[in-house]
Amino acid sequence: MFSGPLRVSDYVGASFAAARGPRMSSPAFLKVERALSGRGRRSCSDIGINLTDPMFRGIYRGVQKHQDDLQDVIQRAVRIGVKKFMITGGNLQDSKDALHLAQTNDMFFSTVGCHPTRCDEFEKNDPDLYLMELLNLAENNKGKVVAIGECGLDFDRLQFCPRDTQLKYFEKQFELSEQTKLPMFLHCRNSHAEFLDIMKRNRDRCVGGVVHSFDGTKEAAAALIDLDLYIGFNDAPWCGVKNTHAGSKFIKTSFPTKKKWENGHCLKDRNEPCHIIQILEIMSAVRGEDPLELANTLYNNTIKVFFPGM
């Protein structure tokens, strides 16, 4: 983690502030709330949540494995203080689905864009029409659509989309930010030199953004911050904190979890927004900062970037 002028924005799209949500009602989660109550009040905003994934409906590889528990997932998050959910759009259809879901709840918002590993979809269709559909979706739904993305580069997973295709359509998506005046939700994995080159050429075309999934060096982070961008930390390439991860020793809050789905419990190996409280605990310990003070920093950064009208 970084200190001094380097800014912290989010971890796996999470940010935090001071306040608390409604009380937990299930017996298993009452223990969690009692543990949290002595640590101060906080709330969170999850700016990179993949709620359109079928797993939150109980579907895995096209097969219904357990009942739809999306509302339980949301309630668990709200109960630990999550106030805003930014649902990530990963391609055109996913962006439509994310917007549709965002329209069902006042706490939900969404992004519009095409993830680097899915940029071959531009060339499977008419590239200009595909871009125009993304633009119309974002432009016609401002208020719910709060960012362009998730877009960027991911050279760790070139098996899904070739390097040249990623480069071409990452730069192309700056047209969306330029036209809509929305910030960007960016992705950079194992591609920092190329990512920085494209950002430098196009920085004046976007109002700002967060570089999510950052896995680079302190020097690479400093170069992005010099462009007035925020850095998103995550445990790349993992989406959850495991016992084998270095940060796990700093976690104070655990949740009732089952290997096989059971009502009222988290499911092992399925990351949920309620887990962002654990990320605050890790970050505050590593940085040697008070959790609530860090929470305020994280939350204020997120509001500044994605909700400037608040």
JOGI-V856852 format. One record per residue. N is the residue number from 1. RES is the residue in one letter. PHI is phi as a letter, one per 40 degrees, with the letter a starting at -180 (NA if undefined). Layout:
n={N,N}
res={RES,RES}
phi={PHI,PHI}
//
This chain:
n={1,2,3,4,5,6,7,8,9,10,11,12,13,14,15,16,17,18,19,20,21,22,23,24,25,26,27,28,29,30,31,32,33,34,35,36,37,38,39,40,41,42,43,44,45,46,47,48,49,50,51,52,53,54,55,56,57,58,59,60,61,62,63,64,65,66,67,68,69,70,71,72,73,74,75,76,77,78,79,80,81,82,83,84,85,86,87,88,89,90,91,92,93,94,95,96,97,98,99,100,101,102,103,104,105,106,107,108,109,110,111,112,113,114,115,116,117,118,119,120,121,122,123,124,125,126,127,128,129,130,131,132,133,134,135,136,137,138,139,140,141,142,143,144,145,146,147,148,149,150,151,152,153,154,155,156,157,158,159,160,161,162,163,164,165,166,167,168,169,170,171,172,173,174,175,176,177,178,179,180,181,182,183,184,185,186,187,188,189,190,191,192,193,194,195,196,197,198,199,200,201,202,203,204,205,206,207,208,209,210,211,212,213,214,215,216,217,218,219,220,221,222,223,224,225,226,227,228,229,230,231,232,233,234,235,236,237,238,239,240,241,242,243,244,245,246,247,248,249,250,251,252,253,254,255,256,257,258,259,260,261,262,263,264,265,266,267,268,269,270,271,272,273,274,275,276,277,278,279,280,281,282,283,284,285,286,287,288,289,290,291,292,293,294,295,296,297,298,299,300,301,302,303,304,305,306,307,308,309,310}
res={M,F,S,G,P,L,R,V,S,D,Y,V,G,A,S,F,A,A,A,R,G,P,R,M,S,S,P,A,F,L,K,V,E,R,A,L,S,G,R,G,R,R,S,C,S,D,I,G,I,N,L,T,D,P,M,F,R,G,I,Y,R,G,V,Q,K,H,Q,D,D,L,Q,D,V,I,Q,R,A,V,R,I,G,V,K,K,F,M,I,T,G,G,N,L,Q,D,S,K,D,A,L,H,L,A,Q,T,N,D,M,F,F,S,T,V,G,C,H,P,T,R,C,D,E,F,E,K,N,D,P,D,L,Y,L,M,E,L,L,N,L,A,E,N,N,K,G,K,V,V,A,I,G,E,C,G,L,D,F,D,R,L,Q,F,C,P,R,D,T,Q,L,K,Y,F,E,K,Q,F,E,L,S,E,Q,T,K,L,P,M,F,L,H,C,R,N,S,H,A,E,F,L,D,I,M,K,R,N,R,D,R,C,V,G,G,V,V,H,S,F,D,G,T,K,E,A,A,A,A,L,I,D,L,D,L,Y,I,G,F,N,D,A,P,W,C,G,V,K,N,T,H,A,G,S,K,F,I,K,T,S,F,P,T,K,K,K,W,E,N,G,H,C,L,K,D,R,N,E,P,C,H,I,I,Q,I,L,E,I,M,S,A,V,R,G,E,D,P,L,E,L,A,N,T,L,Y,N,N,T,I,K,V,F,F,P,G,M}
phi={NA,b,b,g,c,c,c,b,b,a,b,f,g,b,a,b,a,c,i,a,c,c,c,c,b,c,d,c,c,c,c,c,c,c,c,c,c,c,b,g,b,a,b,b,b,c,c,a,b,c,c,c,c,d,c,c,b,g,b,b,f,g,b,c,c,a,c,c,b,d,c,c,c,c,c,c,c,c,c,c,h,c,b,b,b,c,c,c,c,b,a,c,c,c,c,c,c,c,c,d,c,c,c,c,a,c,c,c,b,a,b,b,i,b,c,d,c,b,c,c,c,d,c,c,b,c,d,c,c,d,c,c,c,c,c,c,c,c,c,c,b,c,h,b,c,b,a,c,i,c,b,i,b,a,c,c,b,c,c,c,a,c,d,c,c,d,d,c,c,c,c,c,c,c,c,c,c,c,c,c,g,c,c,b,b,b,b,a,b,f,a,c,c,c,c,c,c,c,c,c,c,b,d,c,c,b,c,i,i,b,c,c,g,c,b,c,c,c,c,c,c,c,c,c,c,c,c,g,b,b,b,b,c,a,c,d,c,c,b,a,c,b,c,c,c,d,c,c,c,c,c,b,b,b,b,d,b,b,c,b,d,a,d,g,b,c,b,d,g,b,c,b,c,c,c,c,c,c,c,c,c,c,c,c,c,c,c,g,b,c,d,c,c,c,d,c,c,c,c,c,c,c,c,d,c,b,b,c,c,c}
//
